[in-house]
Amino acid sequence: MLTMIGKRLMFAIPSLIGVVIVTFLLTRALPGDPAAYFAGPAATKEAVEQIRKKLGLDKPLIEQFFRYTNDLAHGDFGNSLTTGQPVATEIRNRLPASAELTLLGLIVSIAIAIPLGVLAATRPGSWIDHLCRVTTTAGVSLPVFFTGLVLVYVFYFRLGWSPAPLGRLDVFYSAPPTVTGFYLIDTLLARDVEAFRSALSQLILPATTLAIFSLAPIARMTRASMLAVLASEFVRTARASGLSPATVIVTYAFRNAMLPVITTLSMVFSFLLGANVLVEKVFAWPGIGSYAVEALISSDFAPVQGFVLTMAVMYVLLNLVIDILYGVIDPRVRLEG
């Protein structure tokens, strides 16, 4: 297992180098001039040139790249031109908000999708099988930002059941002392029940939006994988041996059907990190997605590059976790590795 993990990490290094190069070139190829943006519409050409020189944008592209990689080697992502703060600090402060939202949305979707897929596979043609198909079709068809806007309109504007979609906490509560960065955990550690309720109520709609988006592929893969395993010979042998249906489904079928589901979970988590950008803008969520969008609009290169590099590192770590789970669920994967 350790050898397999080491190989995966070695293969990840070229990927990260490629991400750094591509991100740097794409940010320079985007339309817009940061110097002109920050100089303002009434600025003269001389003022714009002075700002460009101050930002180092007058240097050759290769020199800018080597300066950027040298800063990365020292753990410096640069400074944001819009906020004036180090990008690493901004990402470190905002990442827990995005992670809390993404993880809660994924947990909710897993809690619904996997039982729904298993029940649909064990009862093909029943009402729950049709419900699974309708739910997955709706989840795939609805854009994530549209789902978020509909939920806000129904539960906040029309019914008044949800708080205003304006961040992680209600304006009447203060943020808890930072321990993990997750408000649900930090408020409990601070024993602030009211702040916990406020944080949970603010999370419900955006997490539900992400859960609806991710529920469809997980449920469909669970159903398809379970159907394939239930039709296999070893399951028929287990049933012929007189084992109870629950033992056959849980002990034999479900575990063997989990590998494709775990692969789907890794893909869904990657999709959620991308969908987070839209959800955070809809719900004014102070995560790294909204931070990257604001930086992209203002042609602020450093935050965009820091955001993409952070996402790439998270993808690499996620794939490593998936490889480890493969080995835990199926020992043959460890032997092949």
LINRA-V38369 format. One record per residue. N is the residue number from 0. RES is the residue in one letter. PHI is phi in whole degrees, -180 to 180 (* if undefined). PSI is psi in whole degrees, 0 to 359 (none if undefined). NEAR is the number of other C-alpha atoms within 10 Angstrom. Layout:
BEGIN
n:N res:RES phi:PHI psi:PSI near:NEAR
n:N res:RES phi:PHI psi:PSI near:NEAR
END
This chain:
BEGIN
n:0 res:M phi:* psi:317 near:15
n:1 res:L phi:-65 psi:323 near:10
n:2 res:T phi:-64 psi:318 near:10
n:3 res:M phi:-64 psi:318 near:18
n:4 res:I phi:-63 psi:318 near:15
n:5 res:G phi:-62 psi:320 near:12
n:6 res:K phi:-65 psi:318 near:12
n:7 res:R phi:-63 psi:319 near:16
n:8 res:L phi:-66 psi:322 near:15
n:9 res:M phi:-66 psi:322 near:11
n:10 res:F phi:-70 psi:336 near:12
n:11 res:A phi:-76 psi:335 near:19
n:12 res:I phi:-61 psi:311 near:13
n:13 res:P phi:-60 psi:326 near:11
n:14 res:S phi:-64 psi:316 near:13
n:15 res:L phi:-66 psi:322 near:15
n:16 res:I phi:-63 psi:317 near:13
n:17 res:G phi:-63 psi:321 near:12
n:18 res:V phi:-63 psi:318 near:18
n:19 res:V phi:-61 psi:315 near:20
n:20 res:I phi:-66 psi:311 near:12
n:21 res:V phi:-65 psi:318 near:12
n:22 res:T phi:-63 psi:317 near:19
n:23 res:F phi:-62 psi:315 near:21
n:24 res:L phi:-69 psi:321 near:13
n:25 res:L phi:-67 psi:320 near:11
n:26 res:T phi:-64 psi:327 near:17
n:27 res:R phi:-76 psi:336 near:14
n:28 res:A phi:-87 psi:348 near:9
n:29 res:L phi:-66 psi:146 near:11
n:30 res:P phi:-67 psi:151 near:8
n:31 res:G phi:111 psi:147 near:15
n:32 res:D phi:-120 psi:113 near:16
n:33 res:P phi:-58 psi:323 near:18
n:34 res:A phi:-64 psi:316 near:21
n:35 res:A phi:-68 psi:325 near:19
n:36 res:Y phi:-64 psi:315 near:15
n:37 res:F phi:-82 psi:341 near:17
n:38 res:A phi:-75 psi:333 near:18
n:39 res:G phi:95 psi:161 near:11
n:40 res:P phi:-68 psi:337 near:8
n:41 res:A phi:-93 psi:4 near:8
n:42 res:A phi:-75 psi:149 near:12
n:43 res:T phi:-82 psi:168 near:11
n:44 res:K phi:-64 psi:325 near:11
n:45 res:E phi:-65 psi:319 near:9
n:46 res:A phi:-66 psi:320 near:15
n:47 res:V phi:-63 psi:318 near:19
n:48 res:E phi:-66 psi:324 near:16
n:49 res:Q phi:-65 psi:317 near:14
n:50 res:I phi:-67 psi:319 near:18
n:51 res:R phi:-61 psi:319 near:19
n:52 res:K phi:-68 psi:322 near:13
n:53 res:K phi:-65 psi:325 near:11
n:54 res:L phi:-83 psi:352 near:13
n:55 res:G phi:81 psi:13 near:13
n:56 res:L phi:-80 psi:352 near:17
n:57 res:D phi:-84 psi:352 near:14
n:58 res:K phi:-77 psi:158 near:12
n:59 res:P phi:-59 psi:153 near:9
n:60 res:L phi:-60 psi:321 near:13
n:61 res:I phi:-67 psi:325 near:9
n:62 res:E phi:-70 psi:321 near:12
n:63 res:Q phi:-62 psi:321 near:15
n:64 res:F phi:-66 psi:315 near:16
n:65 res:F phi:-65 psi:325 near:11
n:66 res:R phi:-66 psi:320 near:13
n:67 res:Y phi:-65 psi:314 near:17
n:68 res:T phi:-66 psi:326 near:17
n:69 res:N phi:-65 psi:320 near:13
n:70 res:D phi:-65 psi:320 near:13
n:71 res:L phi:-63 psi:321 near:14
n:72 res:A phi:-62 psi:334 near:10
n:73 res:H phi:-98 psi:12 near:8
n:74 res:G phi:76 psi:18 near:10
n:75 res:D phi:-105 psi:114 near:16
n:76 res:F phi:-88 psi:1 near:23
n:77 res:G phi:93 psi:180 near:20
n:78 res:N phi:-112 psi:144 near:18
n:79 res:S phi:-76 psi:133 near:18
n:80 res:L phi:-76 psi:333 near:20
n:81 res:T phi:-80 psi:321 near:13
n:82 res:T phi:-102 psi:339 near:10
n:83 res:G phi:77 psi:5 near:9
n:84 res:Q phi:-100 psi:155 near:12
n:85 res:P phi:-60 psi:137 near:16
n:86 res:V phi:-63 psi:320 near:22
n:87 res:A phi:-60 psi:320 near:20
n:88 res:T phi:-67 psi:316 near:14
n:89 res:E phi:-63 psi:316 near:18
n:90 res:I phi:-66 psi:318 near:20
n:91 res:R phi:-63 psi:324 near:13
n:92 res:N phi:-77 psi:328 near:15
n:93 res:R phi:-94 psi:338 near:19
n:94 res:L phi:-60 psi:319 near:19
n:95 res:P phi:-59 psi:326 near:18
n:96 res:A phi:-64 psi:315 near:21
n:97 res:S phi:-67 psi:319 near:20
n:98 res:A phi:-66 psi:318 near:17
n:99 res:E phi:-62 psi:315 near:19
n:100 res:L phi:-65 psi:314 near:25
n:101 res:T phi:-65 psi:315 near:22
n:102 res:L phi:-66 psi:319 near:17
n:103 res:L phi:-66 psi:318 near:18
n:104 res:G phi:-61 psi:320 near:26
n:105 res:L phi:-68 psi:319 near:24
n:106 res:I phi:-63 psi:317 near:13
n:107 res:V phi:-63 psi:316 near:17
n:108 res:S phi:-66 psi:321 near:24
n:109 res:I phi:-65 psi:317 near:18
n:110 res:A phi:-62 psi:333 near:12
n:111 res:I phi:-96 psi:316 near:16
n:112 res:A phi:-71 psi:316 near:27
n:113 res:I phi:-67 psi:310 near:20
n:114 res:P phi:-60 psi:323 near:14
n:115 res:L phi:-64 psi:318 near:22
n:116 res:G phi:-67 psi:321 near:27
n:117 res:V phi:-66 psi:314 near:26
n:118 res:L phi:-64 psi:321 near:18
n:119 res:A phi:-66 psi:324 near:26
n:120 res:A phi:-72 psi:325 near:24
n:121 res:T phi:-82 psi:346 near:17
n:122 res:R phi:-130 psi:63 near:13
n:123 res:P phi:-63 psi:137 near:13
n:124 res:G phi:85 psi:356 near:10
n:125 res:S phi:-84 psi:179 near:13
n:126 res:W phi:-66 psi:327 near:11
n:127 res:I phi:-73 psi:331 near:17
n:128 res:D phi:-67 psi:317 near:20
n:129 res:H phi:-66 psi:322 near:13
n:130 res:L phi:-62 psi:319 near:13
n:131 res:C phi:-61 psi:317 near:24
n:132 res:R phi:-66 psi:317 near:18
n:133 res:V phi:-65 psi:317 near:12
n:134 res:T phi:-64 psi:316 near:19
n:135 res:T phi:-67 psi:322 near:22
n:136 res:T phi:-64 psi:317 near:14
n:137 res:A phi:-65 psi:319 near:15
n:138 res:G phi:-64 psi:323 near:21
n:139 res:V phi:-74 psi:325 near:15
n:140 res:S phi:-78 psi:329 near:11
n:141 res:L phi:-87 psi:123 near:13
n:142 res:P phi:-63 psi:148 near:15
n:143 res:V phi:-65 psi:323 near:23
n:144 res:F phi:-70 psi:326 near:22
n:145 res:F phi:-67 psi:317 near:14
n:146 res:T phi:-59 psi:317 near:20
n:147 res:G phi:-62 psi:316 near:23
n:148 res:L phi:-65 psi:321 near:16
n:149 res:V phi:-65 psi:317 near:13
n:150 res:L phi:-63 psi:320 near:18
n:151 res:V phi:-64 psi:316 near:24
n:152 res:Y phi:-64 psi:317 near:14
n:153 res:V phi:-76 psi:308 near:13
n:154 res:F phi:-89 psi:339 near:15
n:155 res:Y phi:-103 psi:307 near:16
n:156 res:F phi:-75 psi:315 near:14
n:157 res:R phi:-87 psi:311 near:11
n:158 res:L phi:-94 psi:334 near:10
n:159 res:G phi:71 psi:21 near:12
n:160 res:W phi:-82 psi:335 near:12
n:161 res:S phi:-108 psi:149 near:19
n:162 res:P phi:-70 psi:168 near:19
n:163 res:A phi:-61 psi:136 near:18
n:164 res:P phi:-77 psi:72 near:21
n:165 res:L phi:-132 psi:56 near:16
n:166 res:G phi:110 psi:195 near:18
n:167 res:R phi:-90 psi:339 near:23
n:168 res:L phi:-139 psi:154 near:23
n:169 res:D phi:-66 psi:152 near:18
n:170 res:V phi:-65 psi:342 near:11
n:171 res:F phi:-85 psi:355 near:7
n:172 res:Y phi:-118 psi:148 near:12
n:173 res:S phi:-99 psi:155 near:9
n:174 res:A phi:-66 psi:143 near:15
n:175 res:P phi:-73 psi:162 near:20
n:176 res:P phi:-57 psi:134 near:12
n:177 res:T phi:-75 psi:119 near:14
n:178 res:V phi:-119 psi:302 near:12
n:179 res:T phi:-107 psi:342 near:11
n:180 res:G phi:89 psi:347 near:20
n:181 res:F phi:-90 psi:118 near:19
n:182 res:Y phi:-64 psi:325 near:25
n:183 res:L phi:-63 psi:322 near:20
n:184 res:I phi:-80 psi:316 near:17
n:185 res:D phi:-65 psi:324 near:19
n:186 res:T phi:-68 psi:325 near:23
n:187 res:L phi:-69 psi:320 near:15
n:188 res:L phi:-64 psi:326 near:16
n:189 res:A phi:-83 psi:356 near:14
n:190 res:R phi:58 psi:38 near:12
n:191 res:D phi:-106 psi:92 near:12
n:192 res:V phi:-68 psi:321 near:13
n:193 res:E phi:-65 psi:318 near:12
n:194 res:A phi:-66 psi:325 near:23
n:195 res:F phi:-62 psi:315 near:22
n:196 res:R phi:-63 psi:320 near:16
n:197 res:S phi:-65 psi:316 near:20
n:198 res:A phi:-64 psi:320 near:22
n:199 res:L phi:-67 psi:318 near:16
n:200 res:S phi:-65 psi:325 near:19
n:201 res:Q phi:-70 psi:334 near:22
n:202 res:L phi:-83 psi:338 near:25
n:203 res:I phi:-59 psi:306 near:15
n:204 res:L phi:-66 psi:310 near:24
n:205 res:P phi:-64 psi:324 near:28
n:206 res:A phi:-67 psi:322 near:25
n:207 res:T phi:-65 psi:322 near:21
n:208 res:T phi:-60 psi:313 near:26
n:209 res:L phi:-67 psi:324 near:29
n:210 res:A phi:-65 psi:318 near:26
n:211 res:I phi:-63 psi:321 near:25
n:212 res:F phi:-66 psi:321 near:27
n:213 res:S phi:-94 psi:348 near:29
n:214 res:L phi:-66 psi:322 near:28
n:215 res:A phi:-61 psi:304 near:24
n:216 res:P phi:-64 psi:326 near:21
n:217 res:I phi:-68 psi:314 near:25
n:218 res:A phi:-65 psi:318 near:27
n:219 res:R phi:-66 psi:318 near:25
n:220 res:M phi:-67 psi:321 near:23
n:221 res:T phi:-62 psi:315 near:28
n:222 res:R phi:-63 psi:312 near:27
n:223 res:A phi:-65 psi:318 near:17
n:224 res:S phi:-67 psi:319 near:22
n:225 res:M phi:-66 psi:321 near:27
n:226 res:L phi:-61 psi:319 near:20
n:227 res:A phi:-66 psi:318 near:14
n:228 res:V phi:-71 psi:320 near:20
n:229 res:L phi:-65 psi:337 near:20
n:230 res:A phi:-90 psi:1 near:11
n:231 res:S phi:-80 psi:166 near:12
n:232 res:E phi:-70 psi:322 near:10
n:233 res:F phi:-67 psi:332 near:14
n:234 res:V phi:-72 psi:320 near:16
n:235 res:R phi:-62 psi:322 near:13
n:236 res:T phi:-66 psi:319 near:12
n:237 res:A phi:-63 psi:321 near:17
n:238 res:R phi:-68 psi:320 near:15
n:239 res:A phi:-67 psi:338 near:9
n:240 res:S phi:-78 psi:355 near:9
n:241 res:G phi:92 psi:12 near:9
n:242 res:L phi:-70 psi:151 near:11
n:243 res:S phi:-68 psi:153 near:10
n:244 res:P phi:-58 psi:322 near:12
n:245 res:A phi:-65 psi:319 near:10
n:246 res:T phi:-65 psi:318 near:13
n:247 res:V phi:-63 psi:315 near:19
n:248 res:I phi:-72 psi:312 near:21
n:249 res:V phi:-77 psi:311 near:12
n:250 res:T phi:-78 psi:317 near:11
n:251 res:Y phi:-98 psi:304 near:16
n:252 res:A phi:-74 psi:312 near:24
n:253 res:F phi:-64 psi:317 near:18
n:254 res:R phi:-65 psi:320 near:14
n:255 res:N phi:-73 psi:339 near:19
n:256 res:A phi:-89 psi:357 near:22
n:257 res:M phi:-79 psi:333 near:19
n:258 res:L phi:-60 psi:310 near:18
n:259 res:P phi:-63 psi:327 near:16
n:260 res:V phi:-67 psi:319 near:22
n:261 res:I phi:-64 psi:320 near:18
n:262 res:T phi:-60 psi:317 near:16
n:263 res:T phi:-64 psi:322 near:19
n:264 res:L phi:-62 psi:320 near:19
n:265 res:S phi:-64 psi:319 near:16
n:266 res:M phi:-66 psi:318 near:17
n:267 res:V phi:-64 psi:319 near:19
n:268 res:F phi:-62 psi:322 near:18
n:269 res:S phi:-64 psi:318 near:18
n:270 res:F phi:-64 psi:323 near:14
n:271 res:L phi:-65 psi:323 near:22
n:272 res:L phi:-62 psi:325 near:21
n:273 res:G phi:-75 psi:318 near:14
n:274 res:A phi:-66 psi:337 near:20
n:275 res:N phi:-55 psi:328 near:26
n:276 res:V phi:-59 psi:313 near:20
n:277 res:L phi:-71 psi:318 near:20
n:278 res:V phi:-64 psi:320 near:27
n:279 res:E phi:-65 psi:325 near:26
n:280 res:K phi:-71 psi:322 near:19
n:281 res:V phi:-66 psi:320 near:19
n:282 res:F phi:-103 psi:13 near:22
n:283 res:A phi:52 psi:44 near:15
n:284 res:W phi:-86 psi:127 near:27
n:285 res:P phi:-82 psi:60 near:19
n:286 res:G phi:-104 psi:186 near:27
n:287 res:I phi:-76 psi:339 near:29
n:288 res:G phi:-66 psi:309 near:27
n:289 res:S phi:-65 psi:327 near:22
n:290 res:Y phi:-62 psi:318 near:20
n:291 res:A phi:-69 psi:322 near:22
n:292 res:V phi:-65 psi:315 near:19
n:293 res:E phi:-63 psi:322 near:16
n:294 res:A phi:-69 psi:323 near:21
n:295 res:L phi:-67 psi:321 near:18
n:296 res:I phi:-63 psi:323 near:10
n:297 res:S phi:-92 psi:10 near:16
n:298 res:S phi:56 psi:39 near:24
n:299 res:D phi:-92 psi:104 near:24
n:300 res:F phi:-68 psi:315 near:22
n:301 res:A phi:-59 psi:312 near:22
n:302 res:P phi:-63 psi:323 near:28
n:303 res:V phi:-65 psi:315 near:24
n:304 res:Q phi:-64 psi:319 near:24
n:305 res:G phi:-64 psi:321 near:23
n:306 res:F phi:-64 psi:311 near:22
n:307 res:V phi:-64 psi:318 near:17
n:308 res:L phi:-65 psi:321 near:18
n:309 res:T phi:-63 psi:317 near:15
n:310 res:M phi:-63 psi:321 near:17
n:311 res:A phi:-64 psi:317 near:18
n:312 res:V phi:-63 psi:320 near:15
n:313 res:M phi:-66 psi:322 near:14
n:314 res:Y phi:-63 psi:318 near:18
n:315 res:V phi:-63 psi:314 near:18
n:316 res:L phi:-64 psi:323 near:15
n:317 res:L phi:-64 psi:315 near:16
n:318 res:N phi:-64 psi:326 near:18
n:319 res:L phi:-66 psi:318 near:18
n:320 res:V phi:-63 psi:319 near:13
n:321 res:I phi:-63 psi:319 near:17
n:322 res:D phi:-61 psi:320 near:20
n:323 res:I phi:-66 psi:319 near:18
n:324 res:L phi:-64 psi:323 near:14
n:325 res:Y phi:-55 psi:313 near:19
n:326 res:G phi:-65 psi:327 near:17
n:327 res:V phi:-72 psi:318 near:13
n:328 res:I phi:-77 psi:317 near:14
n:329 res:D phi:-125 psi:105 near:15
n:330 res:P phi:-60 psi:339 near:12
n:331 res:R phi:-63 psi:331 near:11
n:332 res:V phi:-65 psi:321 near:16
n:333 res:R phi:-64 psi:319 near:17
n:334 res:L phi:-66 psi:319 near:10
n:335 res:E phi:-66 psi:323 near:8
n:336 res:G phi:-64 psi:none near:14
END
